[in-house]
Amino acid sequence: MALEPDASATSNSKDKGSSNDKSGSSSSSSNNHSGGGGGVILEDTAEMIQESSENIKTNDNRVSKSHGDSGWQNNKDTKVAAYANDLLPTTVTPTRYDIHLRPDIESGKVTGSVMIVATVNNATQHIVLHAAASLSISSVTVRSGLAVAASVTDKDISYDAHLEMASIRLPHVLASGTSIGITIGFVGKLGDGMNGLYRCKYRNRAGELASMLVTQFQAKSARMAFPCWDEPAIKARFTLSLTVPESHTALSNMPVVDTVSLDGGGLKTVYFDETPVMSTYLLAIVSGELDYVEGISYGGPLLAAGEDGEQRKRQPVVCRIYTAPADIDKVKFSLDTAVHVLELLADMFDYEYPLPKLDLVAIPELEAGGMENWGLILFRTVRLFITAKTSLWIRQKAVYVIAHELSHQWFGNLVTMAWWDDLWLNEGFATWIGIHVTDGLYPEWRRWDHFAIEDRQAALSADSLRSSHPIQVSIKGSADIDQVFDSITYYKGCSLIRMLSAHLGIDAFMAGVRAYLVAHEYGTATTADLWRALEKASGEDVATLMCSWITKIGYPVISVDADFATGRLVLRQNRYLHSGRPLSPDEDSVVWWVPLGMISADINNGRRSRAIMHQRQETLDIPHSVRWIKLNHANAGLYRVCYSPEALQRLARAMEHGELQTGDVVGILNDTVALVVSGYVRTSTLLDMLGSFTKAAGDSYVVWQIIGAFLENMNQTWADRASPAECVQIVRLARSLFGPKAAALGWAHRTDDGPLVARLRAISIPRAGWAGDPSVVAQACQLFDELYSHPDESDCRPFHHDFTASVLEIAVRSGPRSNYARVREMYEHSQRWHLSEDQRMAALGAMACAPADDMKMETLEYAMSDKVLPQDLNIVIGYMVTSAAADTGNRQVLWRWFSANYQRVVARLGESSALLGHVVSAVIGNFSTNTMADCIEAWFCDKRTAAFDRMLPQSLEFVRVRAAWYDRDSADVAQWLLSASVV
């Protein structure tokens, strides 16, 4: 989306297919297709229990983390238990669920029943499982073998709303080692937020606004749809039946095995095949009036020699992309990508895709960019709607997100982290695979270079804070789970995998990964399990090498003191903090294993050295003839490098002479920017080096993007306290760099332009416009007028689609006031202008670039209306504070609106929504004074912040870091601006 117990102790956990014997699942489903089923004993319960007794001894994947039987109180609203990390006891665990749901889209009511086959691991009189407060259990019966069923009355069911648990007290003790059948009838609610089983607005076959059904169960929302053991380690098989309107296409993880039309009411019940053993968060449902496109991917089991006349290596898997009927022509590129990537991954892992089908669905309202449900992957529409008019950057993102989510079908679904403290095993690896596959498919995109300036930087930035957390993070409680889906988990995790794979070698690394998947298939695993597999494949002590990287906060900065005259290189590592050097020995107690990745044109023929740093300080000998030394070649390591003045000057000359590859120029620039903000290097030193970096950059957009982001950040930081003349000088500096670059590139997209030039043009134009370049502003406004005035001439648009966002932003920010209303019209009627999905989002974002405060307020209110999806409020706020067209005054306007409308924002996004944390971070994280940080901190002190209690202190720490930067370097910058000739 993209954690020590024994991995799946079930004796049949290696059964890769689904159960085709529907003597249990089909019969039980047909007995419940009316949607009731409260206290009914399913006719085949005894048979299913007997089957489970023989085949599934236990599914207790984390007994060591359980806390035994509990003394729950028989009071419905009493808080009755306090488990560590809110974990369920494992006295009883499920092996199979048979679920029926009958949702009423109009009323929002869901009636359902679930028959659970479970194993009693320890003698108990209580069954404890998850049930959200929105679920009302109407009846419970429990049966053991052929014994008479025990009915449970309402007074025997107690709830804990905080823990979202229900305890069922039985009239007798269940003996250890027995299998039981639990039948629960319940009533629930369809959500209008983006978790659980919820309603999602879309256009049906008639083009009318309607609601489709969608699930989002990760991380802990399956319990909102049905009573269950909603933890990743407690895996089971699932059989599902769903009663929906006749006009709907119903989808789930597995193929449909039967459909029964119901008499009257225009309804049908759809029955799905049984899933393999999997976690509850991977169960998925989609139902709506949908169409699909189909392709065949040869990612299934290996064929026997000569079995297939076409000599295919693997068996076929049917891949489909479902979407609203009107959008079916927008997903061909995504289908082709999915078909190809599935084959690549099956070969890369040397393990077949284990399900009989793979469906991808475009969902208009989805909290994340994608969700990896096994066999039914959901995506935001912008990630699948890729047409000839889609910008290059969105196309690149689409390939990456598809590869990321498909990799989860193995790394996350087949083998699942045992608990959320090891979430990085899922998300860090999927991020690495997503970029690795994208880079292999489209090497011209230089995807790892972009990772270095965006994703890796996000991880380095977050992990340089005192308020960061280790990759292997302690989960404080269930409310804490969603917050660890962050840049540390995804991008630091990915960076460490990249660093380790580069050190071990890709062949040894992938051999270890394949062994890990086979060893833990259909079960759970921990970080230690991955290390053991990699150690066996590589012969290296991986656990020792990686221990500090995984279990400790932060990363090092390597100080390089090079004495070229004597040939001595002194290296010292210390913890890097964005706020400056560590304040105490306790903050700097970790010594990391660091692969130095050292290069020089005069050593080893320019090849990367495999030298490793193990100590706090080490001294290396280098030849006297060495002209320059560069550490961390290609940004493969997760650390920063601080060069002595002489070493940095030598690197500057090497850059000017083209001796360094783009990735190494990026590394030097990224590190220097960070070291400036944290006080290791003066701001004037970086400003003096801008000429060297621009000469080295050439047409590399990644270097120019870092320069542009640095100047924007500097402008935001200085705007609150510097003199107006100094702020004008900073903007002029940006114009002196990006104005000529934009003029040289021009607005016309040439046929011989490669993707990197196209990206550079898309970066240079908006930054020149932000800096007030008159020719860029005039051209953008003229092109916007032409676009708006000729909506039906999509085939002869006056500019390339990669520039659409730039044109719209500049037109709103610097053009006449009427452009604001025009862009809003284009957003609301995007079909008229033939805008692609990403261009429609760009129109929404451009509205946030309006210059007048009243227009900014109007945009924020508009974002709260039914014209804008809740998930897209984040787009509006993001554009308002971080886009190239953002005004420095936007922060205050946004804070005034947010603080006055906080409860409305919470109600719109949901108090536990991950989106709420992202919005809070965007609203507050771009201020630059301690006064504002103190004000914000005081304002939140009486608010409920459980959903973002990690993000809040991190955002405030960023504010104080900026304040310290200005305090430290304001005089230095003032002197530099005074002496610089910027026009």
Secondary structure, DSSP 8 states (H G I E B T S, - for coil): ------S---TTTT--S----TTTHHHHHHTTTTS--SS---TTHHHHHHHHHHH-----S-GGG---S----S-TTS-----GGG----SEEEEEEEEEEEE-TTT-EEEEEEEEEEEESS-EEEEEEE--TT-EEEEEEEEETTS--EEE-GGGEEEETTTTEEEEEEEEEE-TT-EEEEEEEEEEE-BSSSSEEEEEEEE-TTS-EEEEEEEE-TTTTGGGTS-B--STTS-BEEEEEEEEETT-EEEESS-EEEEEE-SSTTEEEEEE----SB-GGG--EEEES-EEEEEEE--SSB--TTSSTT--SB--EEEEEEE-GGGGGG-HHHHHHHHHHHHHHHHHHTS---SSEEEEEEESS-SSSEE--TTEEEEEHHHH---TTS-HHHHHHHHHHHHHHHHTTTBTTTEEESSGGGHHHHHHHHHHHHHHHHHHH-GGG-HHHHHHHTHHHHHHHHTTSTT---SS----SGGGGGGGSSHIIIIIHHHHHHHHHHHH-HHHHHHHHHHHHHHTTTEEE-HHHHHHHHHHHH-S-HHHHHHHHHHSS--EEEEEEEETTTTEEEEEEEE--TTSS-SSGGGG-----EE---B-TTSGGG-----EE-SSEEEEE--TT----B-SGGG-SSSEEEE-HHHHHHHHHHHHTT-S-HHHHHHHHHHHHHHHHHTSS-HHHHHHHHHHHHHHHTT-HHHHHHHHHHHHHHHHHHHTTS-HHHHHHHHHHHHHHHHHHHHHH-SS--TT--HHHHHHHHHHHHHHHHTT-HHHHHHHHHHHHHHHH-TT-GGG-SS-GGGHHHHHHHHHHHS-THHHHHHHHHHHTTTTTT--HHHHHHHHHHHTT-SSHHHHHHHHHHHTSTTS-GGGHHHHHHHHHHSTT--TTHHHHHHHHHHHSHHHHHHHH-TT-HHHHHHHHHHHTT---HHHHHHHHHHHTTS--GGGTTHHHHHHHHHHHHHHHHHHHHHHHHHHHHHS---
